[in-house]
């Protein structure tokens, strides 16, 4: 247990006993020389004891020693001796002045100690934060170098993969059926390298962004064209408010990359019938593209890692690289937007691409 000031009770009692003995010894010394000392000298001696107790043991012990000194001063050193009464009213003033001075000194010393302890804790906290900041800066630099290296390696892999695909195509045209497997795997590896290059380029700060005024309908059309060859793409339902021209100020290529990855993700995750929907709307200063699927959804325990690179949940259809959602969010954030997830009522997922909207009136 400890006192309200944080001092353990065992230490407080030990301090009271020790400084009680010091007070008794001081009283004995003053009693021996009481005829040669005046009251001011005696009060000063007791005051030194109170300050020592306060500095060493804290406010509680200091105030206790002040009270003990007050009683000892009166009982042993002021006339009439050995009685808690005072004949001379001036000596009352001396006693009261001593007690007030001792109490104030103990309190001021206690506050100073608290301020010093607080300053020390703050200095330690600042030192800890500075050390953490150095570590964070080092980690960020390491991540930047890693992304730059991945971007370089991914770029260099594109040329041999193109050659492999071309050679496999020639062999397949010559009647070698096994070449189709090589061509298919080379195509899959090429998609993975492209995704890796895209993500690494964005994270390394090398992605080009040119925000322009674009129509939401154009981005949706381009995204559907991009996934046209995938199963179920022809059944995707699109909902755009009739009569409204929804536009935003964003980079068309990066927006297409985000929305295309979300649509591709929905097609790969959905069960039959797929029931994939794309709805476009505007809310305040945001242009929203919602992609809804009827897949297995995302367990609550996996949502924190959903947009992490190489995160691959339970898939239906396979073929993913684990980079699509990470690229979608990074590309959106690159231009002041974001990608968010929520479960779809009745089963499935809803991914929302959020991009800066633009007012048509402001374009005239």
C-alpha distance (Angstrom), angle and dihedral (degrees) to the residues before:
residue distance angle dihedral
X1 . . .
X2 3.77 . .
X3 3.78 139.8 .
X4 3.80 124.3 -104.0
X5 3.81 88.5 -93.5
X6 3.80 91.1 57.3
X7 3.84 96.8 -106.8
X8 3.83 113.7 135.9
X9 3.82 113.1 -112.4
X10 3.80 92.4 -126.9
X11 3.79 90.7 55.8
X12 3.81 91.8 45.9
X13 3.82 92.4 53.0
X14 3.80 91.0 46.4
X15 3.80 89.4 50.1
X16 3.81 91.9 49.3
X17 3.80 90.9 51.0
X18 3.79 93.9 46.6
X19 3.78 96.8 46.1
X20 3.80 89.7 41.8
X21 3.79 87.2 61.6
X22 3.82 90.2 47.2
X23 3.82 89.3 51.4
X24 3.81 90.5 49.4
X25 3.82 91.9 48.9
X26 3.81 91.0 48.6
X27 3.81 90.2 49.6
X28 3.81 91.0 50.2
X29 3.80 92.0 50.3
X30 3.79 92.3 47.8
X31 3.81 91.0 46.6
X32 3.83 90.6 55.6
X33 3.80 91.4 52.7
X34 3.79 98.6 32.3
X35 3.79 92.9 119.6
X36 3.83 91.7 55.7
X37 3.82 97.3 44.5
X38 3.75 131.4 68.0
X39 3.79 125.5 -140.2
X40 3.83 93.8 -98.7
X41 3.82 91.4 58.7
X42 3.80 90.7 48.3
X43 3.82 92.7 48.6
X44 3.82 90.5 49.4
X45 3.80 91.4 52.0
X46 3.80 91.7 51.7
X47 3.81 90.4 45.4
X48 3.82 90.3 56.4
X49 3.80 89.1 52.9
X50 3.83 91.1 50.5
X51 3.81 91.7 49.7
X52 3.79 91.2 48.9
X53 3.80 92.1 50.1
X54 3.81 91.9 47.6
X55 3.80 93.5 48.1
X56 3.78 93.4 46.6
X57 3.79 104.5 36.9
X58 3.79 107.2 15.1
X59 3.76 139.9 -112.0
X60 3.82 99.5 -48.7
X61 3.80 94.4 54.7
X62 3.81 91.0 40.8
X63 3.81 93.3 54.1
X64 3.82 91.0 44.4
X65 3.80 90.9 52.7
X66 3.83 89.3 47.5
X67 3.81 90.5 55.1
X68 3.83 92.1 45.8
X69 3.80 90.6 48.3
X70 3.80 90.9 50.4
X71 3.83 91.3 54.4
X72 3.82 94.1 42.9
X73 3.80 91.2 48.2
X74 3.80 90.7 53.2
X75 3.81 97.8 40.3
X76 3.80 101.8 43.0
X77 3.80 106.8 23.6
X78 3.79 110.8 31.4
X79 3.78 125.0 70.5
X80 2.92 128.0 -74.2
X81 3.80 87.9 45.5
X82 3.81 123.0 -139.8
X83 3.77 93.1 18.6
X84 3.80 129.8 95.9
X85 3.77 91.7 -127.5
X86 3.81 132.0 95.0
X87 3.77 125.1 -146.4
X88 3.80 98.8 -166.4
X89 3.84 114.8 62.1
X90 3.83 88.9 -150.9
X91 3.79 89.1 63.9
X92 3.80 88.6 56.2
X93 3.77 87.6 57.9
X94 3.81 90.1 50.5
X95 3.81 91.9 49.9
X96 3.80 95.1 46.5
X97 3.81 91.6 45.1
X98 3.81 89.7 51.2
X99 3.81 92.9 49.9
X100 3.81 93.7 47.7
X101 3.81 92.3 45.5
X102 3.80 91.9 48.2
X103 3.82 92.6 48.4
X104 3.81 93.2 47.4
X105 3.81 91.6 46.3
X106 3.81 91.5 50.2
X107 3.82 91.8 49.2
X108 3.83 94.1 47.2
X109 3.78 91.1 47.9
X110 3.81 90.1 49.5
X111 3.81 91.7 51.6
X112 3.77 91.1 47.9
X113 3.79 90.5 52.2
X114 3.81 90.5 49.9
X115 3.81 90.9 49.8
X116 3.81 90.9 49.2
X117 3.82 91.4 48.6
X118 3.81 90.8 48.4
X119 3.80 91.3 48.9
X120 3.79 90.0 50.7
X121 3.80 92.2 49.9
X122 3.79 90.7 48.8
X123 3.79 90.9 49.4
X124 3.80 89.8 51.5
X125 3.81 90.8 47.8
X126 3.81 91.4 49.7
X127 3.80 89.8 49.3
X128 3.81 90.6 49.5
X129 3.80 92.6 48.3
X130 3.79 90.9 47.9
X131 3.79 90.3 52.5
X132 3.81 91.2 48.3
X133 3.80 90.0 48.4
X134 3.80 89.5 54.5
X135 3.79 90.6 50.5
X136 3.82 92.1 47.8
X137 3.81 90.9 49.3
X138 3.80 90.1 49.7
X139 3.81 91.5 49.3
X140 3.80 91.7 48.6
X141 3.77 91.5 50.4
X142 3.80 90.7 48.2
X143 3.83 89.9 49.7
X144 3.80 90.9 49.1
X145 3.81 91.9 50.7
X146 3.80 90.2 46.7
X147 3.80 91.8 52.0
X148 3.78 91.3 46.8
X149 3.81 90.6 50.6
X150 3.80 92.2 47.6
X151 3.79 90.2 49.5
X152 3.81 91.1 52.1
X153 3.80 94.1 46.1
X154 3.80 92.8 45.0
X155 3.78 90.9 50.7
X156 3.81 91.7 50.5
X157 3.82 91.1 50.4
X158 3.78 93.5 59.4
X159 3.82 95.5 74.0
X160 3.83 97.9 54.6
X161 3.82 90.6 42.6
X162 3.80 90.2 53.7
X163 3.80 89.4 51.2
X164 3.80 91.8 48.8
X165 3.79 92.2 50.8
X166 3.79 92.2 47.5
X167 3.81 92.8 49.2
X168 3.80 91.9 46.4
X169 3.81 89.4 51.0
X170 3.79 91.0 52.7
X171 3.80 92.3 49.0
X172 3.81 91.3 48.5
X173 3.80 89.6 50.9
X174 3.80 88.3 53.8
X175 3.79 90.1 57.1
X176 3.81 101.9 -95.7
X177 3.80 101.3 139.0
X178 3.84 93.9 -170.4
X179 3.80 88.1 64.8
X180 3.81 88.5 72.2
X181 3.82 89.6 66.6
X182 3.81 90.5 50.7
X183 3.79 90.6 48.8
X184 3.80 92.7 48.5
X185 3.81 94.0 48.4
X186 3.81 91.4 45.2
X187 3.80 88.7 52.3
X188 3.82 90.9 50.5
X189 3.80 91.5 48.0
X190 3.80 89.5 47.5
X191 3.82 90.3 55.3
X192 3.79 90.3 49.6
X193 3.82 91.8 50.0
X194 3.81 90.4 47.9
X195 3.80 91.7 51.2
X196 3.79 91.3 46.5
X197 3.79 91.0 49.3
X198 3.81 91.8 48.7
X199 3.81 93.8 50.6
X200 3.81 94.1 43.2
X201 3.81 92.1 48.2
X202 3.81 92.3 50.7
X203 3.80 94.1 46.8
X204 3.81 92.6 45.0
X205 3.83 89.2 55.5
X206 3.78 94.5 -114.0
X207 3.81 99.3 114.6
X208 3.81 116.0 115.1
X209 3.80 115.9 -127.5
X210 3.80 123.0 -172.5
X211 3.83 110.3 171.7
X212 3.78 111.1 -152.1
X213 3.79 135.0 161.8
X214 3.82 106.9 -87.6
X215 3.80 134.1 171.4
X216 3.80 117.0 -116.1
X217 3.82 89.8 -137.3
X218 3.81 91.0 60.3
X219 3.81 92.7 53.0
X220 3.81 91.7 49.1
X221 3.82 91.5 48.7
X222 3.79 92.0 50.0
X223 3.82 91.3 48.0
X224 3.82 91.4 52.0
X225 3.79 90.4 48.7
X226 3.79 89.6 51.7
X227 3.83 93.4 56.9
X228 3.82 96.2 35.7
X229 3.80 92.8 116.2
X230 3.82 95.1 55.4
X231 3.79 122.1 96.8
X232 3.79 112.5 -95.5
X233 3.82 95.5 16.7
X234 3.80 92.0 117.4
X235 3.81 91.3 58.4
X236 3.82 96.8 56.1
X237 3.82 111.4 123.9
X238 3.80 118.0 -142.7
X239 3.81 124.0 -158.6
X240 3.82 120.0 -167.1
X241 3.83 121.2 162.6
X242 3.80 108.9 -97.8
X243 3.76 115.8 -118.5
X244 3.83 93.7 14.4
X245 3.77 123.7 105.7
X246 3.77 105.1 -151.3
X247 3.78 113.2 -160.3
X248 3.78 135.4 170.5
X249 3.77 139.7 -173.7
X250 3.80 107.2 -115.6
X251 3.78 143.8 113.6
X252 3.80 106.7 -79.7
X253 3.82 95.5 -150.4
X254 3.81 94.2 49.5
X255 3.80 92.3 43.6
X256 3.81 90.0 50.5
X257 3.79 89.7 49.4
X258 3.82 90.8 53.9
X259 3.80 97.3 43.8
X260 3.80 93.3 40.7
X261 3.79 91.3 53.7
X262 3.81 91.2 49.3
X263 3.80 92.3 51.1
X264 3.80 91.4 45.2
X265 3.81 88.9 50.0
X266 3.82 91.0 51.2
X267 3.82 92.3 50.9
X268 3.79 92.9 49.6
X269 3.80 94.1 47.6
X270 3.80 102.1 41.2
X271 3.77 125.7 102.5
X272 3.78 124.4 -140.9
X273 2.95 120.4 -51.6
X274 3.79 88.8 36.5
X275 3.83 99.7 -160.2
X276 3.81 93.0 -170.0
X277 3.79 115.5 176.4
X278 3.80 133.3 -172.6
X279 3.79 115.7 -161.2
X280 3.80 124.6 -176.8
X281 3.80 122.5 -160.0
X282 3.76 141.8 150.6
X283 3.79 124.8 -123.6
X284 3.79 116.0 -178.7
X285 3.78 108.0 -55.6
X286 3.82 94.2 -14.1
X287 3.77 131.3 92.8
X288 3.82 108.8 -149.3
X289 3.80 127.7 -155.1
X290 3.81 110.3 -172.7
X291 3.81 118.2 -165.1
X292 3.81 112.7 -167.2
X293 3.78 126.2 -171.5
X294 3.81 138.4 175.8
X295 3.78 98.4 -131.3
X296 3.77 130.5 125.8
X297 3.82 92.1 -76.3
X298 3.79 124.8 -138.6
X299 3.83 120.9 -69.4
X300 3.79 113.0 -121.2
X301 3.80 90.6 -119.5
X302 3.82 91.0 58.1
X303 3.81 99.1 46.6
X304 3.80 95.3 88.1
X305 3.84 89.8 61.4
X306 3.81 95.8 37.4
X307 3.82 95.1 108.1
X308 3.80 96.0 37.8
X309 3.84 116.7 115.7
X310 3.81 115.0 -96.2
X311 3.80 92.4 12.4
X312 3.80 106.9 144.8
X313 3.76 119.8 -179.3
X314 3.78 128.4 -173.4
X315 3.81 104.2 -45.3
X316 3.76 134.4 -159.6
X317 3.78 111.5 -154.9
X318 3.82 97.1 7.5
X319 3.78 123.6 -148.4
X320 3.79 96.9 118.4
X321 3.79 127.0 130.4
X322 3.80 98.2 -148.4
X323 3.81 89.9 -118.4
X324 3.82 103.1 87.9
X325 3.81 98.9 88.9
X326 3.81 92.7 41.3
X327 3.82 89.8 52.9
X328 3.81 91.5 45.8
X329 3.80 92.8 55.2
X330 3.82 95.6 41.1
X331 3.82 91.8 49.3
X332 3.82 90.8 48.9
X333 3.78 94.2 48.0
X334 3.78 89.8 48.1
X335 3.81 88.2 71.0
X336 3.79 100.8 36.8
X337 3.80 97.9 -85.9
X338 3.78 136.3 100.3
X339 3.81 145.1 -153.1
X340 3.80 119.9 -124.8
X341 3.79 135.1 -175.2
X342 3.78 134.3 -146.1
X343 3.81 132.2 162.1
X344 3.80 117.1 -98.6
X345 3.81 116.0 -121.7
X346 3.78 108.7 -109.0
X347 3.80 93.3 23.5
X348 3.77 135.8 -50.2
X349 3.78 135.6 61.3
X350 3.79 139.8 -70.8
X351 3.81 118.4 -153.0
X352 3.81 116.1 -171.3
X353 3.79 122.4 -158.3
X354 3.80 109.2 -157.0
X355 3.82 118.6 -161.8
X356 3.83 133.3 167.4
X357 3.81 111.5 -85.8
X358 3.80 125.3 -140.8
X359 3.81 129.8 -147.8
X360 3.79 114.1 -124.8
X361 3.82 90.1 -148.2
X362 3.81 89.3 61.3
X363 3.82 91.4 58.3
X364 3.78 96.8 64.3
